[in-house]
Amino acid sequence: MHGSRLLLGACLALALLSGCDSATDPQPLGGRPPDLSDFAFSPDSVFFDDAIVSGDSAGIDLSISVLATDPDGEIYRVQFSVDGQFEGTIASGMLTLAEGGRYEATTSLLLGRGQRGLYSVLVYAVDDDGLLSNQVRGQFELAGMGLGPPVVDAIDAPMEFRPPGTLVLIAVVSDPDGLSDIARVEVDGSGGGTFELFDDGQSSGDETADDGRYTATFDVPEATPGSQTFVFRAFDRDGLVSEDVPFTITILEPISPTVSE
């Protein structure tokens, strides 16, 4: 009896460690995801001035095609997106079934001169079991010549600042290719360090997105009294840089607290 108990305990321990598959049927394998192949899109490059359709905007009809198959089910949808380095997603939608299992779509893009650059085209599929396919992607380029570097037109900042307090620096920036051509705006502090300014209506106290007013906000608990010069500059997508624009702020002595008698 004692040996039987030992044998039962050993079997139980072995079952807990390695699992026991003798008492149940094998579990079925999961579904197989769809597969994308033979991906193509056109055009892969457009020269901006050859595609101007209105004002200073270029029109591009981007055609997308892919072969989608599912080994054990049906394709539920085939999705595409077009993304720019600075813009994020500029177009998205679904491809429709054509002949031979191919899915196709054409999306019309309207891009300004300042939006020249590389764009990625991404396609994926979902089957009727909700499984995702592999992703296929490529790049097309909106090429062309820029009209010149960005310009820091004005600085909106206080001439004097007394800490502690909040210091707001705003650079008003323009670009001959449009505001969308501005890649970033930065400021060098006289004490060292380079900081980015924002025009997204969210970051660092910026109030309105895409209005050409680039903002940086700093909480300054204390600072050395005297003159501090900040240098502003802007960069565009072609790597062109504006002229440096210095702006000097006089840091005042903090107000001493009044001592009551």
C-alpha positions in Angstrom: 0.0 0.0 0.0 2.8 2.3 0.9 4.5 1.7 -2.5 1.2 2.3 -4.3 1.0 5.7 -2.6 4.5 6.6 -3.6 3.8 5.6 -7.2 0.6 7.6 -7.2 2.4 10.6 -5.8 5.2 10.3 -8.4 2.7 10.2 -11.2 0.8 13.2 -9.9 4.1 15.2 -9.6 5.0 14.2 -13.2 1.6 15.2 -14.5 1.9 18.6 -12.8 5.4 19.2 -14.2 4.9 17.9 -17.7 1.2 17.9 -18.3 -0.9 14.9 -19.1 -2.2 14.4 -22.6 -3.2 10.8 -22.4 -6.6 11.6 -21.0 -7.7 14.3 -23.5 -7.7 14.6 -27.2 -5.1 16.9 -28.9 -6.2 20.5 -29.1 -6.8 21.9 -32.7 -4.3 24.3 -34.1 -5.3 28.0 -34.3 -6.4 29.6 -37.5 -3.8 30.7 -40.1 -3.6 34.4 -40.9 -4.1 35.8 -44.4 -1.1 36.5 -46.6 -0.2 39.5 -48.8 2.1 39.3 -51.8 2.8 41.0 -55.1 2.4 44.5 -53.7 2.6 47.4 -56.1 1.8 51.1 -56.2 2.2 53.9 -58.7 3.7 56.5 -59.0 6.7 56.0 -56.8 8.0 59.5 -57.5 6.4 62.8 -58.5 8.2 66.1 -59.3 6.2 68.8 -57.5 6.1 71.4 -60.3 4.9 68.7 -62.8 1.8 68.0 -60.7 0.5 71.4 -59.7 -3.3 71.5 -59.9 -4.2 74.6 -58.0 -2.3 77.4 -56.4 0.9 75.9 -55.0 -0.5 72.4 -54.5 0.3 69.2 -56.3 -2.3 66.6 -57.0 -1.3 62.9 -56.9 -3.5 59.9 -57.7 -1.8 57.1 -55.9 -2.8 53.6 -57.2 -2.3 50.6 -54.8 -2.6 46.9 -55.6 -1.9 43.7 -53.7 -2.7 40.0 -53.9 -4.4 38.8 -50.7 -5.1 35.1 -49.9 -6.3 33.2 -46.8 -5.5 29.5 -46.4 -8.4 28.6 -44.2 -11.0 31.4 -44.4 -12.0 34.5 -46.2 -10.5 38.0 -46.4 -12.6 40.4 -44.3 -10.9 43.6 -45.4 -7.6 45.0 -46.9 -6.5 48.3 -45.4 -4.0 50.9 -46.5 -2.5 54.1 -45.1 -0.2 56.7 -46.4 2.1 58.4 -43.9 4.5 61.3 -44.1 7.5 61.9 -41.9 6.1 65.2 -40.5 2.4 64.9 -41.3 1.6 61.5 -39.9 -1.3 59.7 -41.7 -2.5 61.8 -44.7 -4.7 59.1 -46.3 -6.2 55.8 -45.3 -9.0 53.5 -46.6 -9.8 50.0 -47.8 -8.9 48.3 -51.1 -11.7 46.6 -53.0 -11.6 43.1 -54.5 -10.8 43.0 -58.2 -9.9 40.0 -60.5 -7.7 37.0 -59.4 -7.8 37.8 -55.7 -6.2 41.2 -56.2 -7.3 44.1 -54.1 -7.0 47.7 -55.5 -7.5 51.3 -54.5 -6.7 54.7 -55.8 -6.4 57.6 -53.4 -6.1 61.3 -54.4 -3.5 63.3 -52.5 -3.3 67.1 -52.5 0.1 68.3 -51.1 1.7 71.7 -50.8 5.2 72.6 -51.8 6.2 72.5 -48.2 5.2 68.9 -48.0 7.8 67.6 -50.4 9.6 64.5 -49.1 9.2 60.7 -48.6 5.9 59.0 -47.8 5.3 55.4 -46.8 2.5 53.3 -48.2 1.4 50.5 -45.8 -1.1 47.7 -46.5 -2.4 44.9 -44.3 -5.4 42.5 -44.3 -7.7 41.0 -41.7 -9.6 37.8 -42.2 -13.0 36.6 -41.0 -11.4 35.2 -37.8 -9.9 38.6 -37.0 -6.3 37.5 -37.8 -3.9 40.0 -39.2 -1.8 39.4 -42.2 1.8 40.3 -42.8 2.4 44.0 -43.7 3.7 45.2 -47.0 5.0 48.7 -47.5 6.9 50.9 -49.8 7.9 54.6 -50.3 7.1 57.3 -52.8 8.7 60.7 -53.0 7.3 64.1 -53.7 10.4 65.7 -55.1 11.1 69.3 -56.2 13.0 72.4 -55.5 12.3 74.6 -52.5 12.0 78.3 -52.7 14.3 79.2 -49.9 15.1 78.8 -46.2 12.7 79.6 -43.4 12.7 83.1 -41.7 12.4 84.0 -38.1 10.3 87.1 -38.5 9.9 88.2 -34.9 10.4 87.2 -31.3 7.6 87.6 -28.8 9.2 87.6 -25.3 9.6 90.0 -22.4 12.5 92.5 -22.4 12.7 92.0 -18.7 12.0 89.1 -16.5 11.9 88.8 -12.7 12.1 85.3 -11.2 10.5 83.3 -9.8 8.0 83.0 -12.6 7.1 81.5 -16.0 9.1 82.6 -19.0 7.4 82.3 -22.4 9.4 82.6 -25.6 7.7 82.7 -28.9 9.3 82.8 -32.4 7.2 83.9 -35.3 8.4 81.9 -38.3 7.5 81.8 -42.0 8.8 79.9 -45.0 8.5 80.7 -48.7 7.4 77.1 -49.3 4.7 77.3 -46.6 4.5 76.6 -42.9 4.3 72.9 -43.6 8.0 73.1 -44.8 9.2 74.1 -41.4 10.8 71.0 -39.8 11.7 72.5 -36.4 12.5 75.7 -34.5 15.0 75.9 -31.6 16.6 78.4 -29.2 20.0 78.4 -27.7 20.2 79.7 -24.1 23.1 81.9 -23.0 23.7 79.5 -20.2 24.1 76.5 -22.6 21.6 74.1 -23.9 19.3 74.0 -26.9 15.6 73.8 -26.6 12.9 73.1 -29.2 9.9 75.4 -29.7 6.5 74.0 -30.7 3.6 74.9 -33.0 1.2 72.0 -32.3 -1.3 73.7 -30.0 -0.3 71.3 -27.2 3.3 71.2 -26.2 5.2 73.7 -24.0 2.3 76.1 -23.7 1.7 76.6 -27.5 -1.8 77.9 -27.9 -2.7 77.4 -31.6 -1.4 74.7 -33.9 0.1 75.6 -37.3 -0.1 79.3 -37.0 3.6 80.0 -37.3 4.0 80.9 -33.6 6.5 78.5 -32.1 6.5 78.5 -28.3 8.7 77.3 -25.4 7.6 77.8 -21.8 10.0 77.6 -18.8 9.3 77.6 -15.1 12.2 79.7 -13.6 12.5 79.5 -9.8 15.7 81.6 -9.8 18.2 83.0 -12.2 21.4 85.1 -12.1 20.5 88.8 -12.5 21.9 90.5 -15.7 21.5 90.1 -19.4 20.9 86.8 -21.1 20.8 86.4 -24.8 18.7 83.7 -26.5 19.4 82.8 -30.2 16.5 81.5 -32.3 16.8 79.6 -35.6 14.5 77.5 -37.8 15.1 74.5 -40.1 13.1 73.3 -43.1 12.7 69.9 -44.7 15.5 70.4 -47.1 17.9 71.1 -44.2 18.0 74.8 -45.0 18.5 77.0 -41.9 17.3 80.5 -41.2 19.6 83.3 -40.1 20.2 83.3 -36.3 18.0 85.9 -34.5 19.4 86.9 -31.0 17.1 88.3 -28.3 18.3 89.7 -25.0 16.3 89.5 -21.8 17.4 91.4 -18.7 17.0 89.3 -15.6 16.0 91.4 -12.6 16.8 91.0 -9.0 14.0 89.0 -7.2 11.9 91.1 -4.9 12.9 90.7 -1.3 10.1 89.7 1.1 9.0 92.4 3.4 10.0 91.9 7.0 7.3 93.0 9.4 8.3 94.5 12.7 
